[in-house]
Amino acid sequence: MHPWLVANGFTVVKNFLPRRELRLLKHLADTSYATVDNGGAPDAIKDQVHAWGGLGLNMLSGLGCVQRDVDKVMAAVQKRAAQYVGPCRVVEDISLLRRHKESRTLIPWHIDADGAGTASYDPCVNVWLPLTSVGTIAPSLEVIGGSHTVMRSEPPLLASNAGRDQDWIEQTFPAPRRIVAAMDPGDALMFDHFTMHRSQAMTSIAPRISGEFRVTTLGVPPHRAGFAGRWAALRDVLRAPTR
Ligand SMILES: O=C(O)CCC(=O)C(=O)O
């Protein structure tokens, strides 16, 4: 594991994704969201995109994308992530694209181990890849450096109540090292699944699509929970009170 990632629980990697795979990822996002927006997806998926913007990677082949393209992007993410975390694999079932068009869908403080169904994949790292420049008018992520060690000794929260309010954050991290990552397409924010993070707080936003590729080191047994449970967990993070 990369020493900065171990010490701080996150790292920003410029030019993480090669140009070709970045283009492919944008193509997957354009194709799948266009299918949803043009009425070509089942109601449940339309509702999900409206509610919180997410599309699981394993839904994309049903939304006009070619699975081989999804596999190529996952392979590129995996190869590059391995330079930071060692031999690893992308866990497709807990990886997704997410679109924010309105500030209503921005996500409150949480850790993926509580809210994103990653706990049983420990160690697990989120490779977060925005497809537009973020940090000023399109929301980036805000992370609390070092929070991953603190959060490992906190009792886990149920996915149905995984959001942390501002008072709790201020009490738990009195002198927080908070950073909002300013990033361009192709850059990655890699963070431990115990690292406290949220969507950059903004009252109005430029739309943004991002990829959330969750990688685990090789040898971790497949998660036993069902697919539906994991997506419910992500939705619940969104619904939890923010502050
Ligand atoms: O898209 C966002 O703003 C939040 C993403 C997030 O919380 C995550 O990737 O775990």
The ligand as a Gaussian input file, in Angstrom:
#p B3LYP/6-31G(d) Opt

LIG

0 1
 O      -20.488000      11.748000      -5.723000
 C      -20.330000      12.245000      -4.624000
 O      -20.341000      13.464000      -4.448000
 C      -20.146000      11.346000      -3.420000
 C      -19.453000      10.083000      -3.743000
 C      -19.138000       9.240000      -2.576000
 O      -19.523000       9.526000      -1.463000
 C      -18.363000       8.033000      -2.775000
 O      -17.785000       7.833000      -3.851000
 O      -18.289000       7.227000      -1.815000

